[in-house]
């Protein structure tokens, strides 16, 4: 790391609080969607092979944990 780069990086870091950064807004998540421990309503979806699957068909005698992943490739 060159001394000039270090001085520039230090100047940026030291002036950031002076730029008027805003505090993050608080969001009441108790009013958004389902909550932890809530019962999931019945639903159906298509699997990767084109076959219709329901929540009941994926659940076993001990239940199941479903993880939904939506990629952010937009």
C-alpha positions as CSV (number, residue, x, y, z in Angstrom):
1,X,0.0,0.0,0.0
2,X,1.5,3.3,-1.0
3,X,1.5,6.2,1.4
4,X,-0.6,8.3,-1.0
5,X,-3.3,5.6,-1.1
6,X,-3.3,5.3,2.7
7,X,-3.8,9.1,3.0
8,X,-6.6,9.1,0.5
9,X,-8.3,6.1,2.2
10,X,-7.9,7.7,5.7
11,X,-9.4,11.0,4.4
12,X,-12.4,9.2,3.0
13,X,-13.0,7.3,6.2
14,X,-12.7,10.3,8.4
15,X,-15.0,12.5,6.3
16,X,-17.8,9.9,6.0
17,X,-19.6,11.0,9.2
18,X,-19.6,14.6,8.0
19,X,-21.5,13.7,4.9
20,X,-24.8,13.4,6.8
21,X,-25.4,9.7,6.9
22,X,-29.0,8.9,7.9
23,X,-30.0,6.4,10.5
24,X,-31.7,3.3,9.1
25,X,-35.5,3.4,9.2
26,X,-37.2,1.0,11.6
27,X,-39.7,-1.4,10.2
28,X,-42.4,-3.1,12.3
29,X,-42.0,-6.7,11.1
30,X,-44.9,-8.0,13.1
31,X,-47.2,-6.8,10.4
32,X,-45.3,-8.3,7.5
33,X,-46.2,-11.9,6.4
34,X,-46.0,-14.9,8.6
35,X,-44.2,-15.0,11.9
36,X,-41.8,-17.6,13.4
37,X,-43.8,-20.5,14.6
38,X,-46.9,-19.8,12.6
39,X,-48.5,-22.6,10.6
40,X,-47.8,-22.5,6.9
41,X,-51.0,-22.5,4.8
42,X,-51.4,-25.3,2.2
43,X,-49.8,-24.6,-1.2
44,X,-48.7,-26.3,-4.4
45,X,-45.8,-25.6,-6.7
46,X,-44.0,-27.2,-9.6
47,X,-40.7,-28.9,-8.9
48,X,-37.6,-28.9,-11.2
49,X,-39.0,-31.9,-13.1
50,X,-42.4,-30.2,-13.9
51,X,-44.3,-32.4,-11.4
52,X,-46.8,-30.6,-9.1
53,X,-45.9,-30.9,-5.4
54,X,-47.9,-29.9,-2.4
55,X,-46.8,-29.1,1.1
56,X,-48.5,-32.3,2.3
57,X,-46.6,-34.4,-0.2
58,X,-43.3,-33.0,0.9
59,X,-44.0,-33.4,4.7
60,X,-43.1,-36.6,6.4
61,X,-44.4,-37.9,9.8
62,X,-42.1,-35.5,11.6
63,X,-42.9,-32.6,9.4
64,X,-40.4,-30.8,7.2
65,X,-38.4,-27.6,6.9
66,X,-38.7,-25.9,3.5
67,X,-36.2,-23.2,2.5
68,X,-37.2,-20.9,-0.3
69,X,-34.3,-19.2,-2.2
70,X,-34.9,-16.4,-4.6
71,X,-31.7,-15.5,-6.4
72,X,-30.9,-11.8,-6.8
73,X,-29.7,-12.0,-10.4
74,X,-31.8,-9.1,-11.6
